[in-house]
Amino acid sequence: MNTLARVGLGTAQFGVDYGVSNYEGRPSEAEVAAILARVIEMEVGYIDTAASYPNAEKLLGRHLPPKHRVRIVTKLPAVQDDVITAQYIETVLATIAASLDRLRLPRVYGILVHHARDLAKPGWQYLIDALGETRSRGWTSTVGVSVYEASDLAVVESRFTPEIVQLPFNVLDRRLSETGCLARLHGSGIEIHARSVFLQGLLLMEPASLPRFFDPISETLAHLHARWAAEKRTPLAGCLDCTLHNPNIDVAIVGVNRLCELDEIAEAASGLGDADEKNWPPVAVDPLFLDPRRWPTSLQ
């Protein structure tokens, strides 16, 4: 099987200056076109996008060839109100119709609730009804949710059974694997899409060059890089090895800003070693450093 069939291209960086390691800003449209052409050529399996990523869906629609076979997953915008009303169903349907128009597609592979905590709001049932209606209209074959932590999963599972769960996972952040959540979800037939594989590029940076905010974990990162060097792996290959060797992860979502970065990912994925995730000891890291939402905005 082509390893890249289990890789998903994230597209947040197509619309915003995204990533702690991104010093050059968002890619040009010509660069995006080149990246997407290579995605098709390499048979990358998935593309992850969202209505809230400025211009990302429009760029995909403009530069992906007709009748491509990449599985597109998009997400609903956050619910701005404290209470969800029946009117929200029409809002969701209009949002997805607009997404499909921008993507130039009649349907997508998956539609996710972008913010799991919306399911904790009064009227959450209307959000579930809206997802069901997108399926009834033939706009998607699978629905799911994006979560950040175990508490999000508890809310989700009390509301509905998702078919896709997108969640953070990387060599530093294996909390959901270590608690057995991944095995339980995957064992019940839910697709697991792992994001933050490179932790916004943090795991690929030289530890000595990190912003001062990350000083408390610099030694941990230095040990990681030393291990990869001893194994003759690049940090990129090390991150992919840890994620793609986890038997409970179906898709590893990665972000790139330049075509050369996608080529590097493809090369690393084609030479995966035997770095089974089980061989990595638990790492105790303050969750502050694992959740980019909690980082100072000046880093992003």
C-alpha positions in Angstrom: 0.0 0.0 0.0 1.2 3.5 -0.8 2.1 5.0 2.6 1.0 8.4 1.3 -2.6 7.1 1.1 -2.6 7.4 4.9 -1.4 11.0 4.8 -3.7 14.0 4.8 -2.7 17.5 3.6 -3.8 20.2 6.1 -4.7 23.5 4.5 -5.0 26.0 7.4 -1.7 27.5 6.2 -3.2 28.2 2.8 -5.3 31.0 4.3 -3.4 32.3 7.3 0.2 32.7 8.6 0.1 29.4 10.4 2.7 27.5 12.4 5.4 28.4 15.0 8.1 27.4 12.6 6.7 29.4 9.7 8.8 32.5 9.2 7.8 33.1 5.5 4.0 33.4 5.8 1.4 31.7 3.7 2.4 30.2 0.4 1.6 32.0 -2.9 -1.2 30.7 -5.1 1.4 29.4 -7.5 3.0 27.5 -4.7 -0.4 26.1 -3.6 -1.1 25.0 -7.2 2.3 23.2 -7.3 1.6 21.5 -3.9 -1.8 20.3 -5.0 -0.4 19.0 -8.3 2.1 17.0 -6.4 -0.6 15.7 -4.0 -2.4 14.2 -7.0 0.9 12.8 -8.5 1.9 11.2 -5.2 -1.6 9.9 -4.5 -1.9 11.5 -1.1 -5.1 10.1 0.4 -6.7 13.0 2.1 -7.0 16.8 2.3 -8.2 18.5 5.5 -9.8 21.9 5.2 -12.5 24.0 6.8 -15.0 26.8 6.0 -13.1 29.0 8.5 -9.7 28.7 6.7 -9.8 31.8 4.6 -9.6 31.0 0.8 -8.4 27.4 1.5 -11.5 25.8 0.0 -11.5 28.2 -2.9 -7.9 27.4 -3.7 -8.6 23.7 -3.6 -11.5 24.1 -6.0 -9.5 26.2 -8.3 -6.4 24.0 -8.5 -7.4 20.4 -7.9 -8.3 18.6 -11.2 -11.8 17.6 -11.9 -12.8 14.1 -10.8 -9.7 13.8 -8.5 -9.7 10.9 -6.0 -8.5 12.7 -2.9 -10.8 12.4 0.1 -11.8 15.9 1.2 -12.7 16.5 4.8 -14.1 19.9 5.7 -15.5 21.3 9.0 -18.3 23.4 10.2 -17.6 26.9 11.6 -17.9 27.4 15.4 -21.3 28.2 16.8 -21.0 31.8 18.0 -24.2 31.8 20.2 -24.5 30.3 23.7 -27.6 28.5 22.7 -28.1 26.6 19.4 -31.6 27.0 17.9 -33.4 25.2 15.1 -32.4 28.0 12.8 -28.9 26.7 13.0 -29.7 23.7 10.8 -30.3 26.1 7.9 -27.1 27.9 8.7 -25.1 24.7 8.5 -26.8 23.7 5.2 -26.0 27.1 3.7 -22.4 26.9 5.0 -21.8 23.4 3.5 -23.5 24.4 0.2 -21.1 27.3 0.0 -18.1 25.0 0.8 -19.1 22.6 -1.9 -19.4 25.5 -4.4 -15.9 26.7 -3.5 -14.5 23.2 -3.7 -16.3 22.7 -7.0 -17.5 19.3 -5.7 -21.0 17.7 -5.4 -20.0 16.0 -2.2 -17.0 15.6 0.2 -15.8 12.5 2.0 -16.3 13.9 5.5 -17.9 16.8 7.4 -16.8 17.4 11.0 -17.9 19.5 13.9 -14.9 21.8 14.2 -15.3 22.6 17.9 -16.5 19.7 20.0 -17.5 21.9 22.9 -20.3 23.2 20.7 -21.9 19.9 21.5 -22.1 20.9 25.2 -24.3 23.9 24.4 -28.1 23.9 24.9 -29.7 22.9 21.7 -26.8 20.6 20.6 -29.4 18.3 19.1 -29.8 20.8 16.2 -26.1 20.4 15.4 -26.5 16.7 15.2 -29.6 17.1 13.1 -27.7 19.4 10.7 -25.0 16.8 10.2 -27.6 14.2 9.5 -29.2 16.4 6.9 -25.9 16.9 5.1 -25.7 13.1 4.7 -29.4 12.8 3.7 -28.7 15.3 0.9 -25.8 13.3 -0.4 -23.2 15.9 0.5 -21.1 13.5 2.5 -20.7 9.9 3.4 -19.2 10.3 6.8 -19.6 12.8 9.7 -17.5 13.3 12.7 -15.8 15.8 15.1 -12.5 17.4 15.9 -11.4 17.2 19.5 -8.5 18.5 21.6 -8.6 16.3 24.7 -10.3 13.5 26.5 -12.9 15.8 28.1 -14.0 16.7 24.6 -14.5 13.1 23.7 -16.6 12.5 26.8 -19.0 15.2 25.6 -19.0 13.9 22.0 -19.7 10.3 22.9 -22.7 11.4 25.1 -24.2 13.1 22.0 -23.6 10.8 19.0 -21.3 8.2 17.5 -18.9 9.9 15.1 -17.5 8.1 12.1 -14.3 10.2 12.1 -12.5 11.7 15.1 -9.8 14.1 14.4 -7.4 14.6 17.4 -3.9 15.8 18.3 -1.2 13.2 18.3 2.6 13.4 18.1 5.7 12.0 19.8 5.3 14.4 22.7 1.5 14.2 22.9 0.4 10.6 23.2 -2.1 11.1 26.0 -5.1 9.7 24.1 -3.1 6.7 23.1 -1.7 6.0 26.6 -5.1 6.2 28.2 -6.5 3.6 25.7 -8.9 6.1 24.0 -7.4 5.5 20.6 -7.6 1.8 20.8 -11.2 2.0 22.0 -12.3 4.4 19.3 -10.5 2.6 16.5 -11.7 -0.8 17.8 -15.3 0.4 17.4 -14.8 1.2 13.8 -14.2 5.0 14.1 -11.6 6.5 11.7 -8.8 8.3 13.6 -7.3 11.3 11.9 -4.2 12.6 13.7 -3.3 16.3 13.5 -0.4 18.2 15.1 2.0 15.5 14.0 4.8 18.1 13.9 3.1 20.3 16.6 3.0 23.3 14.2 6.6 22.5 13.2 7.9 22.8 16.8 9.2 19.2 16.8 11.2 19.9 13.6 13.0 22.9 14.9 16.5 22.9 16.5 15.8 23.0 20.3 18.4 25.7 20.8 16.5 28.0 18.3 13.1 27.8 20.0 11.4 30.9 21.5 12.0 31.4 25.2 8.4 30.3 25.9 9.5 26.7 25.3 12.5 26.8 27.6 10.8 24.4 30.1 10.7 21.6 27.5 13.9 22.4 25.6 15.8 19.6 27.3 13.0 17.1 26.5 13.2 18.2 22.8 16.9 18.0 22.8 16.7 14.3 24.0 14.2 13.6 21.2 16.5 15.1 18.5 19.5 13.2 20.0 17.6 9.9 19.8 16.6 10.5 16.2 20.2 11.4 15.3 21.4 8.2 16.9 18.9 6.2 14.8 20.0 8.1 11.7 16.5 9.6 11.3 15.5 13.2 10.6 13.1 14.8 13.0 10.6 14.7 10.2 11.0 10.9 9.7 10.9 10.4 13.5 7.5 12.2 13.8 6.0 10.3 10.9 7.3 7.0 12.2 5.7 7.5 15.6 2.4 8.5 14.2 2.0 6.1 11.2 3.2 3.1 13.2 0.4 3.5 15.7 -2.1 0.8 14.6 -5.0 2.9 15.8 -4.3 5.9 13.6 -5.7 5.8 10.1 -4.6 9.2 8.7 -1.7 11.5 9.6 -2.5 15.1 8.7 0.5 17.3 7.9 0.8 20.9 6.8 3.3 22.3 4.3 4.0 25.9 3.1 6.4 24.9 0.3 6.5 22.2 -2.3 9.9 21.1 -1.1 8.4 20.3 2.3 5.8 18.0 0.8 8.6 16.3 -1.1 10.5 15.8 2.1 7.5 14.3 3.8 7.0 11.9 0.9 10.6 10.8 1.0 10.5 10.2 4.8 7.2 8.3 4.5 8.6 6.1 1.9 11.4 5.0 4.1 9.6 4.4 7.4 11.6 2.3 9.8 10.4 0.3 12.8 9.9 3.0 15.3 6.7 1.5 16.8 4.9 4.0 19.0 5.0 1.4 21.8 8.8 1.7 21.9 8.5 5.3 23.0 8.4 5.8 26.8 5.7 8.1 28.2 6.7 11.7 28.2 5.5 14.0 31.0 5.0 17.4 29.4 2.9 20.3 30.7 -0.3 20.4 28.5 0.4 24.1 28.1 3.1 23.2 25.5 1.0 20.7 23.7 -2.0 22.9 22.8 -1.2 25.7 20.4 -4.4 27.5 21.4 -2.6 28.3 24.7 0.6 29.6 23.2 1.3 33.4 23.1 -0.2 34.8 19.9 3.2 36.4 19.1 4.6 32.9 18.4 2.0 32.1 15.6 
